[in-house]
Amino acid sequence: MAEKLSFISKGTGNSLIRYTEASGIRFQFKTGHSFYCPHRTNDGRNTDLRNSGLTTDEIEAEIVADIHLFLDSGGSLPMLGREFLQPMQREIYVKAHRIAYRAVELPDGAISVGTYFAMW
């Protein structure tokens, strides 16, 4: 289980962005685009995390924990800038729900999770 994090929110609805810090790393989540917007899977189905029974805190804390494990094992995230090609995408399970997320490192060292979505 991921650690309990405190979040600061800015914006509302589809424009909601949440910020937190864990183990000296700042994180930015585009929660409005992720949790509060349905997403279409490759096979054409719509998924909507609002119907999953999960909370934004649960999902985002598990993403933070997964990124820390990835970094601690020697991984590195793509950095936004001139050479940027695409974000890293990983999958996690949160209470038996398979969730994918995309993340990048910002030039100031913060990690931005631009989207996360259900994979059912």
Biopython code that builds the backbone (N, CA, C, O; Angstrom):
import numpy as np
from Bio.PDB.StructureBuilder import StructureBuilder

atoms = [
    (1, "MET", "N", (0.849, -1.184, 0.000)),
    (1, "MET", "CA", (0.000, 0.000, 0.000)),
    (1, "MET", "C", (0.892, 1.245, 0.000)),
    (1, "MET", "O", (1.918, 1.285, 0.680)),
    (2, "ALA", "N", (0.501, 2.223, -0.745)),
    (2, "ALA", "CA", (1.266, 3.462, -0.887)),
    (2, "ALA", "C", (1.109, 4.336, 0.356)),
    (2, "ALA", "O", (0.135, 4.225, 1.101)),
    (3, "GLU", "N", (2.101, 5.208, 0.556)),
    (3, "GLU", "CA", (2.040, 6.118, 1.706)),
    (3, "GLU", "C", (0.914, 7.123, 1.539)),
    (3, "GLU", "O", (0.474, 7.408, 0.424)),
    (4, "LYS", "N", (0.455, 7.654, 2.661)),
    (4, "LYS", "CA", (-0.578, 8.693, 2.648)),
    (4, "LYS", "C", (0.075, 10.009, 2.246)),
    (4, "LYS", "O", (1.025, 10.452, 2.891)),
    (5, "LEU", "N", (-0.423, 10.629, 1.198)),
    (5, "LEU", "CA", (0.128, 11.873, 0.678)),
    (5, "LEU", "C", (-0.865, 13.009, 0.868)),
    (5, "LEU", "O", (-2.074, 12.789, 0.943)),
    (6, "SER", "N", (-0.342, 14.219, 0.944)),
    (6, "SER", "CA", (-1.181, 15.420, 0.961)),
    (6, "SER", "C", (-1.101, 16.056, -0.415)),
    (6, "SER", "O", (-0.025, 16.145, -1.007)),
    (7, "PHE", "N", (-2.251, 16.500, -0.922)),
    (7, "PHE", "CA", (-2.314, 17.093, -2.248)),
    (7, "PHE", "C", (-2.784, 18.534, -2.165)),
    (7, "PHE", "O", (-3.626, 18.880, -1.336)),
    (8, "ILE", "N", (-2.237, 19.359, -3.025)),
    (8, "ILE", "CA", (-2.704, 20.728, -3.231)),
    (8, "ILE", "C", (-3.367, 20.750, -4.598)),
    (8, "ILE", "O", (-2.786, 20.279, -5.576)),
    (9, "SER", "N", (-4.569, 21.288, -4.676)),
    (9, "SER", "CA", (-5.324, 21.298, -5.931)),
    (9, "SER", "C", (-5.422, 22.703, -6.500)),
    (9, "SER", "O", (-5.564, 23.683, -5.769)),
    (10, "LYS", "N", (-5.342, 22.776, -7.829)),
    (10, "LYS", "CA", (-5.574, 24.030, -8.549)),
    (10, "LYS", "C", (-6.490, 23.720, -9.724)),
    (10, "LYS", "O", (-6.313, 22.714, -10.411)),
    (11, "GLY", "N", (-7.468, 24.586, -9.951)),
    (11, "GLY", "CA", (-8.420, 24.386, -11.036)),
    (11, "GLY", "C", (-9.564, 23.495, -10.601)),
    (11, "GLY", "O", (-9.629, 23.049, -9.455)),
    (12, "THR", "N", (-10.467, 23.244, -11.538)),
    (12, "THR", "CA", (-11.629, 22.400, -11.279)),
    (12, "THR", "C", (-11.948, 21.581, -12.522)),
    (12, "THR", "O", (-11.423, 21.833, -13.606)),
    (13, "GLY", "N", (-12.820, 20.599, -12.340)),
    (13, "GLY", "CA", (-13.296, 19.795, -13.462)),
    (13, "GLY", "C", (-12.163, 19.238, -14.301)),
    (13, "GLY", "O", (-11.180, 18.719, -13.771)),
    (14, "ASN", "N", (-12.305, 19.348, -15.619)),
    (14, "ASN", "CA", (-11.303, 18.806, -16.545)),
    (14, "ASN", "C", (-9.960, 19.522, -16.449)),
    (14, "ASN", "O", (-8.959, 19.018, -16.959)),
    (15, "SER", "N", (-9.919, 20.692, -15.799)),
    (15, "SER", "CA", (-8.680, 21.463, -15.664)),
    (15, "SER", "C", (-8.014, 21.287, -14.301)),
    (15, "SER", "O", (-7.053, 21.992, -13.993)),
    (16, "LEU", "N", (-8.506, 20.360, -13.481)),
    (16, "LEU", "CA", (-7.945, 20.144, -12.152)),
    (16, "LEU", "C", (-6.528, 19.574, -12.242)),
    (16, "LEU", "O", (-6.295, 18.566, -12.909)),
    (17, "ILE", "N", (-5.593, 20.229, -11.565)),
    (17, "ILE", "CA", (-4.219, 19.744, -11.441)),
    (17, "ILE", "C", (-3.923, 19.641, -9.953)),
    (17, "ILE", "O", (-4.213, 20.561, -9.188)),
    (18, "ARG", "N", (-3.339, 18.505, -9.544)),
    (18, "ARG", "CA", (-3.013, 18.282, -8.140)),
    (18, "ARG", "C", (-1.503, 18.098, -7.983)),
    (18, "ARG", "O", (-0.835, 17.518, -8.840)),
    (19, "TYR", "N", (-0.991, 18.606, -6.869)),
    (19, "TYR", "CA", (0.444, 18.572, -6.596)),
    (19, "TYR", "C", (0.692, 17.878, -5.262)),
    (19, "TYR", "O", (-0.095, 18.002, -4.324)),
    (20, "THR", "N", (1.803, 17.146, -5.197)),
    (20, "THR", "CA", (2.230, 16.531, -3.949)),
    (20, "THR", "C", (3.740, 16.372, -3.985)),
    (20, "THR", "O", (4.371, 16.576, -5.023)),
    (21, "GLU", "N", (4.314, 16.007, -2.848)),
    (21, "GLU", "CA", (5.749, 15.735, -2.776)),
    (21, "GLU", "C", (5.946, 14.467, -1.964)),
    (21, "GLU", "O", (5.286, 14.258, -0.947)),
    (22, "ALA", "N", (6.862, 13.621, -2.424)),
    (22, "ALA", "CA", (7.170, 12.383, -1.712)),
    (22, "ALA", "C", (8.649, 12.068, -1.881)),
    (22, "ALA", "O", (9.166, 12.043, -2.998)),
    (23, "SER", "N", (9.319, 11.831, -0.771)),
    (23, "SER", "CA", (10.755, 11.507, -0.758)),
    (23, "SER", "C", (11.575, 12.512, -1.557)),
    (23, "SER", "O", (12.489, 12.137, -2.291)),
    (24, "GLY", "N", (11.241, 13.787, -1.409)),
    (24, "GLY", "CA", (12.007, 14.845, -2.043)),
    (24, "GLY", "C", (11.706, 15.086, -3.506)),
    (24, "GLY", "O", (12.360, 15.921, -4.132)),
    (25, "ILE", "N", (10.739, 14.384, -4.070)),
    (25, "ILE", "CA", (10.363, 14.582, -5.476)),
    (25, "ILE", "C", (8.982, 15.224, -5.535)),
    (25, "ILE", "O", (8.045, 14.767, -4.880)),
    (26, "ARG", "N", (8.868, 16.289, -6.328)),
    (26, "ARG", "CA", (7.576, 16.940, -6.533)),
    (26, "ARG", "C", (6.846, 16.252, -7.686)),
    (26, "ARG", "O", (7.451, 15.907, -8.701)),
    (27, "PHE", "N", (5.550, 16.060, -7.515)),
    (27, "PHE", "CA", (4.705, 15.420, -8.524)),
    (27, "PHE", "C", (3.561, 16.341, -8.899)),
    (27, "PHE", "O", (3.003, 17.043, -8.057)),
    (28, "GLN", "N", (3.226, 16.325, -10.173)),
    (28, "GLN", "CA", (2.076, 17.070, -10.708)),
    (28, "GLN", "C", (1.188, 16.062, -11.424)),
    (28, "GLN", "O", (1.657, 15.314, -12.281)),
    (29, "PHE", "N", (-0.082, 16.043, -11.077)),
    (29, "PHE", "CA", (-1.049, 15.150, -11.714)),
    (29, "PHE", "C", (-2.105, 15.967, -12.446)),
    (29, "PHE", "O", (-2.701, 16.874, -11.865)),
    (30, "LYS", "N", (-2.339, 15.659, -13.696)),
    (30, "LYS", "CA", (-3.437, 16.278, -14.440)),
    (30, "LYS", "C", (-4.692, 15.443, -14.173)),
    (30, "LYS", "O", (-5.188, 14.714, -15.033)),
    (31, "THR", "N", (-5.173, 15.586, -12.951)),
    (31, "THR", "CA", (-6.279, 14.780, -12.443)),
    (31, "THR", "C", (-7.563, 15.010, -13.239)),
    (31, "THR", "O", (-8.311, 14.067, -13.498)),
    (32, "GLY", "N", (-7.817, 16.245, -13.621)),
    (32, "GLY", "CA", (-9.037, 16.550, -14.376)),
    (32, "GLY", "C", (-9.102, 15.783, -15.675)),
    (32, "GLY", "O", (-10.151, 15.248, -16.034)),
    (33, "HIS", "N", (-7.986, 15.724, -16.385)),
    (33, "HIS", "CA", (-7.942, 14.987, -17.654)),
    (33, "HIS", "C", (-7.922, 13.479, -17.418)),
    (33, "HIS", "O", (-8.356, 12.714, -18.279)),
    (34, "SER", "N", (-7.430, 13.052, -16.282)),
    (34, "SER", "CA", (-7.262, 11.627, -16.004)),
    (34, "SER", "C", (-8.492, 11.017, -15.361)),
    (34, "SER", "O", (-9.174, 10.194, -15.973)),
    (35, "PHE", "N", (-8.776, 11.413, -14.140)),
    (35, "PHE", "CA", (-9.849, 10.805, -13.370)),
    (35, "PHE", "C", (-11.228, 11.276, -13.809)),
    (35, "PHE", "O", (-12.179, 10.494, -13.818)),
    (36, "TYR", "N", (-11.341, 12.547, -14.173)),
    (36, "TYR", "CA", (-12.660, 13.119, -14.443)),
    (36, "TYR", "C", (-13.054, 13.125, -15.915)),
    (36, "TYR", "O", (-14.036, 13.769, -16.284)),
    (37, "CYS", "N", (-12.310, 12.422, -16.758)),
    (37, "CYS", "CA", (-12.656, 12.310, -18.180)),
    (37, "CYS", "C", (-12.682, 10.846, -18.590)),
    (37, "CYS", "O", (-11.748, 10.104, -18.282)),
    (38, "PRO", "N", (-13.726, 10.421, -19.274)),
    (38, "PRO", "CA", (-13.709, 9.057, -19.809)),
    (38, "PRO", "C", (-12.602, 8.928, -20.864)),
    (38, "PRO", "O", (-12.248, 9.908, -21.520)),
    (39, "HIS", "N", (-12.070, 7.735, -21.018)),
    (39, "HIS", "CA", (-11.054, 7.456, -22.021)),
    (39, "HIS", "C", (-11.522, 6.303, -22.892)),
    (39, "HIS", "O", (-12.262, 5.433, -22.432)),
    (40, "ARG", "N", (-11.095, 6.292, -24.139)),
    (40, "ARG", "CA", (-11.451, 5.230, -25.076)),
    (40, "ARG", "C", (-10.269, 4.280, -25.208)),
    (40, "ARG", "O", (-9.142, 4.713, -25.449)),
    (41, "THR", "N", (-10.530, 2.977, -25.050)),
    (41, "THR", "CA", (-9.483, 1.977, -25.193)),
    (41, "THR", "C", (-9.223, 1.723, -26.678)),
    (41, "THR", "O", (-9.983, 2.166, -27.539)),
    (42, "ASN", "N", (-8.136, 1.002, -26.963)),
    (42, "ASN", "CA", (-7.794, 0.700, -28.360)),
    (42, "ASN", "C", (-8.880, -0.080, -29.077)),
    (42, "ASN", "O", (-9.015, 0.024, -30.296)),
    (43, "ASP", "N", (-9.654, -0.857, -28.338)),
    (43, "ASP", "CA", (-10.729, -1.631, -28.983)),
    (43, "ASP", "C", (-12.058, -0.874, -29.018)),
    (43, "ASP", "O", (-13.095, -1.451, -29.345)),
    (44, "GLY", "N", (-12.025, 0.424, -28.680)),
    (44, "GLY", "CA", (-13.216, 1.263, -28.831)),
    (44, "GLY", "C", (-14.106, 1.376, -27.617)),
    (44, "GLY", "O", (-15.101, 2.100, -27.656)),
    (45, "ARG", "N", (-13.782, 0.681, -26.532)),
    (45, "ARG", "CA", (-14.603, 0.779, -25.319)),
    (45, "ARG", "C", (-14.269, 2.050, -24.560)),
    (45, "ARG", "O", (-13.142, 2.539, -24.628)),
    (46, "ASN", "N", (-15.241, 2.586, -23.839)),
    (46, "ASN", "CA", (-15.014, 3.740, -22.980)),
    (46, "ASN", "C", (-14.776, 3.261, -21.552)),
    (46, "ASN", "O", (-15.459, 2.360, -21.066)),
    (47, "THR", "N", (-13.801, 3.875, -20.888)),
    (47, "THR", "CA", (-13.565, 3.586, -19.480)),
    (47, "THR", "C", (-13.708, 4.895, -18.713)),
    (47, "THR", "O", (-13.396, 5.968, -19.230)),
    (48, "ASP", "N", (-14.176, 4.795, -17.497)),
    (48, "ASP", "CA", (-14.384, 5.984, -16.677)),
    (48, "ASP", "C", (-14.051, 5.620, -15.237)),
    (48, "ASP", "O", (-14.793, 4.875, -14.596)),
    (49, "LEU", "N", (-12.947, 6.137, -14.730)),
    (49, "LEU", "CA", (-12.510, 5.798, -13.380)),
    (49, "LEU", "C", (-13.485, 6.246, -12.302)),
    (49, "LEU", "O", (-13.448, 5.726, -11.187)),
    (50, "ARG", "N", (-14.351, 7.191, -12.609)),
    (50, "ARG", "CA", (-15.340, 7.624, -11.614)),
    (50, "ARG", "C", (-16.277, 6.490, -11.248)),
    (50, "ARG", "O", (-16.911, 6.531, -10.194)),
    (51, "ASN", "N", (-16.379, 5.467, -12.108)),
    (51, "ASN", "CA", (-17.257, 4.323, -11.853)),
    (51, "ASN", "C", (-16.515, 3.144, -11.212)),
    (51, "ASN", "O", (-17.098, 2.074, -11.031)),
    (52, "SER", "N", (-15.245, 3.330, -10.869)),
    (52, "SER", "CA", (-14.419, 2.225, -10.388)),
    (52, "SER", "C", (-14.514, 1.986, -8.879)),
    (52, "SER", "O", (-14.156, 0.909, -8.403)),
    (53, "GLY", "N", (-14.995, 2.979, -8.123)),
    (53, "GLY", "CA", (-14.978, 2.875, -6.667)),
    (53, "GLY", "C", (-13.659, 3.330, -6.069)),
    (53, "GLY", "O", (-13.512, 3.347, -4.847)),
    (54, "LEU", "N", (-12.696, 3.699, -6.907)),
    (54, "LEU", "CA", (-11.406, 4.210, -6.446)),
    (54, "LEU", "C", (-11.481, 5.718, -6.272)),
    (54, "LEU", "O", (-12.351, 6.378, -6.841)),
    (55, "THR", "N", (-10.555, 6.257, -5.476)),
    (55, "THR", "CA", (-10.461, 7.700, -5.318)),
    (55, "THR", "C", (-9.199, 8.210, -6.015)),
    (55, "THR", "O", (-8.281, 7.440, -6.301)),
    (56, "THR", "N", (-9.166, 9.495, -6.279)),
    (56, "THR", "CA", (-7.971, 10.094, -6.868)),
    (56, "THR", "C", (-6.771, 9.911, -5.939)),
    (56, "THR", "O", (-5.664, 9.644, -6.407)),
    (57, "ASP", "N", (-6.977, 10.050, -4.632)),
    (57, "ASP", "CA", (-5.877, 9.875, -3.680)),
    (57, "ASP", "C", (-5.286, 8.468, -3.767)),
    (57, "ASP", "O", (-4.065, 8.311, -3.766)),
    (58, "GLU", "N", (-6.131, 7.453, -3.840)),
    (58, "GLU", "CA", (-5.643, 6.069, -3.926)),
    (58, "GLU", "C", (-4.820, 5.851, -5.193)),
    (58, "GLU", "O", (-3.720, 5.300, -5.146)),
    (59, "ILE", "N", (-5.367, 6.288, -6.318)),
    (59, "ILE", "CA", (-4.690, 6.069, -7.600)),
    (59, "ILE", "C", (-3.372, 6.833, -7.654)),
    (59, "ILE", "O", (-2.340, 6.266, -8.015)),
    (60, "GLU", "N", (-3.398, 8.085, -7.305)),
    (60, "GLU", "CA", (-2.206, 8.918, -7.438)),
    (60, "GLU", "C", (-1.119, 8.510, -6.439)),
    (60, "GLU", "O", (0.066, 8.604, -6.759)),
    (61, "ALA", "N", (-1.492, 8.062, -5.246)),
    (61, "ALA", "CA", (-0.499, 7.561, -4.290)),
    (61, "ALA", "C", (0.171, 6.293, -4.819)),
    (61, "ALA", "O", (1.376, 6.115, -4.638)),
    (62, "GLU", "N", (-0.577, 5.424, -5.460)),
    (62, "GLU", "CA", (0.007, 4.203, -6.031)),
    (62, "GLU", "C", (0.920, 4.532, -7.215)),
    (62, "GLU", "O", (1.938, 3.871, -7.416)),
    (63, "ILE", "N", (0.561, 5.541, -7.989)),
    (63, "ILE", "CA", (1.436, 5.970, -9.092)),
    (63, "ILE", "C", (2.745, 6.512, -8.537)),
    (63, "ILE", "O", (3.816, 6.189, -9.052)),
    (64, "VAL", "N", (2.673, 7.336, -7.491)),
    (64, "VAL", "CA", (3.884, 7.858, -6.851)),
    (64, "VAL", "C", (4.755, 6.700, -6.373)),
    (64, "VAL", "O", (5.963, 6.695, -6.609)),
    (65, "ALA", "N", (4.153, 5.724, -5.705)),
    (65, "ALA", "CA", (4.917, 4.571, -5.209)),
    (65, "ALA", "C", (5.569, 3.805, -6.362)),
    (65, "ALA", "O", (6.723, 3.390, -6.251)),
    (66, "ASP", "N", (4.848, 3.618, -7.457)),
    (66, "ASP", "CA", (5.399, 2.897, -8.613)),
    (66, "ASP", "C", (6.557, 3.666, -9.246)),
    (66, "ASP", "O", (7.565, 3.069, -9.621)),
    (67, "ILE", "N", (6.420, 4.970, -9.364)),
    (67, "ILE", "CA", (7.505, 5.775, -9.933)),
    (67, "ILE", "C", (8.740, 5.708, -9.040)),
    (67, "ILE", "O", (9.859, 5.606, -9.544)),
    (68, "HIS", "N", (8.555, 5.763, -7.725)),
    (68, "HIS", "CA", (9.703, 5.640, -6.815)),
    (68, "HIS", "C", (10.383, 4.280, -6.983)),
    (68, "HIS", "O", (11.611, 4.213, -7.019)),
    (69, "LEU", "N", (9.614, 3.203, -7.086)),
    (69, "LEU", "CA", (10.208, 1.874, -7.312)),
    (69, "LEU", "C", (10.975, 1.841, -8.628)),
    (69, "LEU", "O", (12.075, 1.293, -8.698)),
    (70, "PHE", "N", (10.403, 2.417, -9.653)),
    (70, "PHE", "CA", (11.042, 2.464, -10.974)),
    (70, "PHE", "C", (12.367, 3.230, -10.908)),
    (70, "PHE", "O", (13.384, 2.762, -11.420)),
    (71, "LEU", "N", (12.351, 4.399, -10.281)),
    (71, "LEU", "CA", (13.562, 5.208, -10.165)),
    (71, "LEU", "C", (14.615, 4.518, -9.285)),
    (71, "LEU", "O", (15.804, 4.530, -9.607)),
    (72, "ASP", "N", (14.171, 3.917, -8.176)),
    (72, "ASP", "CA", (15.091, 3.236, -7.260)),
    (72, "ASP", "C", (15.749, 2.019, -7.905)),
    (72, "ASP", "O", (16.830, 1.605, -7.488)),
    (73, "SER", "N", (15.099, 1.443, -8.923)),
    (73, "SER", "CA", (15.676, 0.284, -9.614)),
    (73, "SER", "C", (16.577, 0.705, -10.777)),
    (73, "SER", "O", (17.039, -0.145, -11.539)),
    (74, "GLY", "N", (16.829, 2.009, -10.920)),
    (74, "GLY", "CA", (17.736, 2.496, -11.953)),
    (74, "GLY", "C", (17.053, 3.076, -13.176)),
    (74, "GLY", "O", (17.725, 3.476, -14.127)),
    (75, "GLY", "N", (15.729, 3.128, -13.168)),
    (75, "GLY", "CA", (15.003, 3.687, -14.307)),
    (75, "GLY", "C", (15.107, 5.200, -14.352)),
    (75, "GLY", "O", (15.450, 5.844, -13.360)),
    (76, "SER", "N", (14.809, 5.752, -15.510)),
    (76, "SER", "CA", (14.756, 7.207, -15.648)),
    (76, "SER", "C", (13.592, 7.567, -16.567)),
    (76, "SER", "O", (13.233, 6.814, -17.472)),
    (77, "LEU", "N", (13.024, 8.715, -16.314)),
    (77, "LEU", "CA", (11.886, 9.171, -17.105)),
    (77, "LEU", "C", (12.367, 10.058, -18.242)),
    (77, "LEU", "O", (13.392, 10.728, -18.113)),
    (78, "PRO", "N", (11.643, 10.070, -19.351)),
    (78, "PRO", "CA", (11.979, 11.021, -20.413)),
    (78, "PRO", "C", (11.763, 12.439, -19.900)),
    (78, "PRO", "O", (10.845, 12.701, -19.123)),
    (79, "MET", "N", (12.624, 13.346, -20.348)),
    (79, "MET", "CA", (12.531, 14.733, -19.896)),
    (79, "MET", "C", (11.954, 15.606, -21.004)),
    (79, "MET", "O", (12.351, 15.510, -22.165)),
    (80, "LEU", "N", (11.009, 16.459, -20.619)),
    (80, "LEU", "CA", (10.461, 17.403, -21.587)),
    (80, "LEU", "C", (11.569, 18.335, -22.067)),
    (80, "LEU", "O", (12.404, 18.782, -21.281)),
    (81, "GLY", "N", (11.563, 18.616, -23.338)),
    (81, "GLY", "CA", (12.561, 19.510, -23.911)),
    (81, "GLY", "C", (12.750, 19.208, -25.385)),
    (81, "GLY", "O", (11.919, 18.545, -26.007)),
    (82, "ARG", "N", (13.832, 19.692, -25.929)),
    (82, "ARG", "CA", (14.096, 19.555, -27.366)),
    (82, "ARG", "C", (14.096, 18.124, -27.867)),
    (82, "ARG", "O", (13.551, 17.843, -28.934)),
    (83, "GLU", "N", (14.693, 17.222, -27.120)),
    (83, "GLU", "CA", (14.854, 15.832, -27.551)),
    (83, "GLU", "C", (13.670, 14.937, -27.161)),
    (83, "GLU", "O", (13.702, 13.731, -27.405)),
    (84, "PHE", "N", (12.647, 15.508, -26.568)),
    (84, "PHE", "CA", (11.518, 14.722, -26.062)),
    (84, "PHE", "C", (10.777, 14.027, -27.206)),
    (84, "PHE", "O", (10.450, 14.656, -28.213)),
    (85, "LEU", "N", (10.517, 12.737, -27.047)),
    (85, "LEU", "CA", (9.771, 11.981, -28.046)),
    (85, "LEU", "C", (8.393, 11.572, -27.543)),
    (85, "LEU", "O", (7.388, 11.806, -28.216)),
    (86, "GLN", "N", (8.343, 10.964, -26.363)),
    (86, "GLN", "CA", (7.062, 10.535, -25.810)),
    (86, "GLN", "C", (7.215, 10.248, -24.322)),
    (86, "GLN", "O", (8.322, 9.981, -23.855)),
    (87, "PRO", "N", (6.102, 10.299, -23.566)),
    (87, "PRO", "CA", (6.180, 10.016, -22.139)),
    (87, "PRO", "C", (6.388, 8.520, -21.886)),
    (87, "PRO", "O", (6.136, 7.685, -22.754)),
    (88, "MET", "N", (6.846, 8.212, -20.697)),
    (88, "MET", "CA", (6.922, 6.820, -20.263)),
    (88, "MET", "C", (5.503, 6.369, -19.946)),
    (88, "MET", "O", (4.729, 7.130, -19.367)),
    (89, "GLN", "N", (5.152, 5.143, -20.317)),
    (89, "GLN", "CA", (3.859, 4.581, -19.925)),
    (89, "GLN", "C", (4.102, 3.306, -19.142)),
    (89, "GLN", "O", (4.868, 2.437, -19.559)),
    (90, "ARG", "N", (3.439, 3.208, -18.003)),
    (90, "ARG", "CA", (3.514, 2.019, -17.147)),
    (90, "ARG", "C", (2.112, 1.645, -16.705)),
    (90, "ARG", "O", (1.180, 2.443, -16.798)),
    (91, "GLU", "N", (1.978, 0.415, -16.223)),
    (91, "GLU", "CA", (0.700, -0.058, -15.698)),
    (91, "GLU", "C", (0.869, -0.504, -14.258)),
    (91, "GLU", "O", (1.898, -1.064, -13.880)),
    (92, "ILE", "N", (-0.164, -0.245, -13.458)),
    (92, "ILE", "CA", (-0.193, -0.670, -12.063)),
    (92, "ILE", "C", (-1.564, -1.274, -11.779)),
    (92, "ILE", "O", (-2.490, -1.148, -12.580)),
    (93, "TYR", "N", (-1.677, -1.922, -10.641)),
    (93, "TYR", "CA", (-2.969, -2.397, -10.157)),
    (93, "TYR", "C", (-3.296, -1.647, -8.874)),
    (93, "TYR", "O", (-2.471, -1.561, -7.964)),
    (94, "VAL", "N", (-4.493, -1.114, -8.811)),
    (94, "VAL", "CA", (-4.986, -0.451, -7.614)),
    (94, "VAL", "C", (-6.276, -1.157, -7.236)),
    (94, "VAL", "O", (-7.288, -1.037, -7.927)),
    (95, "LYS", "N", (-6.231, -1.899, -6.124)),
    (95, "LYS", "CA", (-7.400, -2.672, -5.675)),
    (95, "LYS", "C", (-7.993, -3.468, -6.829)),
    (95, "LYS", "O", (-9.196, -3.394, -7.083)),
    (96, "ALA", "N", (-7.169, -4.217, -7.519)),
    (96, "ALA", "CA", (-7.547, -5.120, -8.613)),
    (96, "ALA", "C", (-7.965, -4.403, -9.901)),
    (96, "ALA", "O", (-8.396, -5.058, -10.849)),
    (97, "HIS", "N", (-7.847, -3.092, -9.954)),
    (97, "HIS", "CA", (-8.120, -2.342, -11.178)),
    (97, "HIS", "C", (-6.798, -2.083, -11.897)),
    (97, "HIS", "O", (-5.862, -1.538, -11.313)),
    (98, "ARG", "N", (-6.730, -2.474, -13.158)),
    (98, "ARG", "CA", (-5.529, -2.240, -13.963)),
    (98, "ARG", "C", (-5.578, -0.818, -14.518)),
    (98, "ARG", "O", (-6.521, -0.442, -15.215)),
    (99, "ILE", "N", (-4.544, -0.034, -14.198)),
    (99, "ILE", "CA", (-4.507, 1.379, -14.581)),
    (99, "ILE", "C", (-3.179, 1.681, -15.256)),
    (99, "ILE", "O", (-2.119, 1.306, -14.754)),
    (100, "ALA", "N", (-3.240, 2.356, -16.385)),
    (100, "ALA", "CA", (-2.036, 2.812, -17.079)),
    (100, "ALA", "C", (-1.861, 4.288, -16.803)),
    (100, "ALA", "O", (-2.830, 5.021, -16.605)),
    (101, "TYR", "N", (-0.598, 4.718, -16.793)),
    (101, "TYR", "CA", (-0.323, 6.147, -16.634)),
    (101, "TYR", "C", (0.851, 6.530, -17.515)),
    (101, "TYR", "O", (1.661, 5.688, -17.901)),
    (102, "ARG", "N", (0.928, 7.824, -17.828)),
    (102, "ARG", "CA", (2.022, 8.369, -18.630)),
    (102, "ARG", "C", (2.689, 9.482, -17.835)),
    (102, "ARG", "O", (2.024, 10.355, -17.277)),
    (103, "ALA", "N", (4.025, 9.435, -17.794)),
    (103, "ALA", "CA", (4.761, 10.395, -16.974)),
    (103, "ALA", "C", (6.013, 10.885, -17.680)),
    (103, "ALA", "O", (6.595, 10.186, -18.510)),
    (104, "VAL", "N", (6.412, 12.095, -17.334)),
    (104, "VAL", "CA", (7.647, 12.710, -17.835)),
    (104, "VAL", "C", (8.303, 13.467, -16.690)),
    (104, "VAL", "O", (7.661, 13.798, -15.693)),
    (105, "GLU", "N", (9.587, 13.731, -16.850)),
    (105, "GLU", "CA", (10.278, 14.603, -15.920)),
    (105, "GLU", "C", (10.298, 15.996, -16.515)),
    (105, "GLU", "O", (10.617, 16.171, -17.691)),
    (106, "LEU", "N", (9.960, 16.979, -15.714)),
    (106, "LEU", "CA", (9.978, 18.367, -16.160)),
    (106, "LEU", "C", (11.398, 18.927, -16.001)),
    (106, "LEU", "O", (12.180, 18.398, -15.211)),
    (107, "PRO", "N", (11.736, 19.974, -16.730)),
    (107, "PRO", "CA", (13.079, 20.553, -16.631)),
    (107, "PRO", "C", (13.496, 20.949, -15.212)),
    (107, "PRO", "O", (14.689, 20.970, -14.907)),
    (108, "ASP", "N", (12.531, 21.261, -14.345)),
    (108, "ASP", "CA", (12.864, 21.638, -12.967)),
    (108, "ASP", "C", (13.003, 20.436, -12.032)),
    (108, "ASP", "O", (13.206, 20.611, -10.830)),
    (109, "GLY", "N", (12.896, 19.204, -12.577)),
    (109, "GLY", "CA", (13.057, 17.990, -11.786)),
    (109, "GLY", "C", (11.765, 17.396, -11.260)),
    (109, "GLY", "O", (11.770, 16.269, -10.766)),
    (110, "ALA", "N", (10.660, 18.121, -11.351)),
    (110, "ALA", "CA", (9.367, 17.578, -10.934)),
    (110, "ALA", "C", (8.931, 16.510, -11.938)),
    (110, "ALA", "O", (9.394, 16.486, -13.078)),
    (111, "ILE", "N", (8.048, 15.644, -11.500)),
    (111, "ILE", "CA", (7.495, 14.606, -12.376)),
    (111, "ILE", "C", (6.048, 14.944, -12.650)),
    (111, "ILE", "O", (5.263, 15.182, -11.732)),
    (112, "SER", "N", (5.703, 14.962, -13.936)),
    (112, "SER", "CA", (4.340, 15.261, -14.357)),
    (112, "SER", "C", (3.675, 13.992, -14.884)),
    (112, "SER", "O", (4.194, 13.326, -15.779)),
    (113, "VAL", "N", (2.520, 13.674, -14.312)),
    (113, "VAL", "CA", (1.696, 12.566, -14.797)),
    (113, "VAL", "C", (0.562, 13.213, -15.578)),
    (113, "VAL", "O", (-0.402, 13.721, -15.007)),
    (114, "GLY", "N", (0.705, 13.181, -16.897)),
    (114, "GLY", "CA", (-0.230, 13.879, -17.763)),
    (114, "GLY", "C", (-1.561, 13.190, -17.919)),
    (114, "GLY", "O", (-2.567, 13.833, -18.218)),
    (115, "THR", "N", (-1.578, 11.869, -17.717)),
    (115, "THR", "CA", (-2.834, 11.143, -17.787)),
    (115, "THR", "C", (-2.688, 9.798, -17.108)),
    (115, "THR", "O", (-1.592, 9.243, -17.031)),
    (116, "TYR", "N", (-3.794, 9.281, -16.619)),
    (116, "TYR", "CA", (-3.917, 7.884, -16.198)),
    (116, "TYR", "C", (-5.325, 7.451, -16.537)),
    (116, "TYR", "O", (-6.246, 8.268, -16.579)),
    (117, "PHE", "N", (-5.491, 6.146, -16.782)),
    (117, "PHE", "CA", (-6.772, 5.657, -17.265)),
    (117, "PHE", "C", (-6.902, 4.168, -16.980)),
    (117, "PHE", "O", (-5.903, 3.461, -16.842)),
    (118, "ALA", "N", (-8.144, 3.698, -16.893)),
    (118, "ALA", "CA", (-8.418, 2.284, -16.641)),
    (118, "ALA", "C", (-8.119, 1.474, -17.890)),
    (118, "ALA", "O", (-8.292, 1.944, -19.015)),
    (119, "MET", "N", (-7.671, 0.258, -17.670)),
    (119, "MET", "CA", (-7.352, -0.665, -18.767)),
    (119, "MET", "C", (-8.288, -1.878, -18.716)),
    (119, "MET", "O", (-7.821, -3.017, -18.742)),
    (120, "TRP", "N", (-9.595, -1.645, -18.643)),
    (120, "TRP", "CA", (-10.513, -2.788, -18.640)),
    (120, "TRP", "C", (-11.292, -2.874, -19.891)),
    (120, "TRP", "O", (-12.110, -3.780, -20.047)),
]
sb = StructureBuilder()
sb.init_structure("model")
sb.init_model(0)
sb.init_chain("A")
sb.init_seg("    ")
for serial, (resi, resn, name, xyz) in enumerate(atoms, 1):
    if name == "N":
        sb.init_residue(resn, " ", resi, " ")
    sb.init_atom(name, np.array(xyz, "f"), 0.0, 1.0, " ", f" {name:<3s}", serial, name[0])
structure = sb.get_structure()
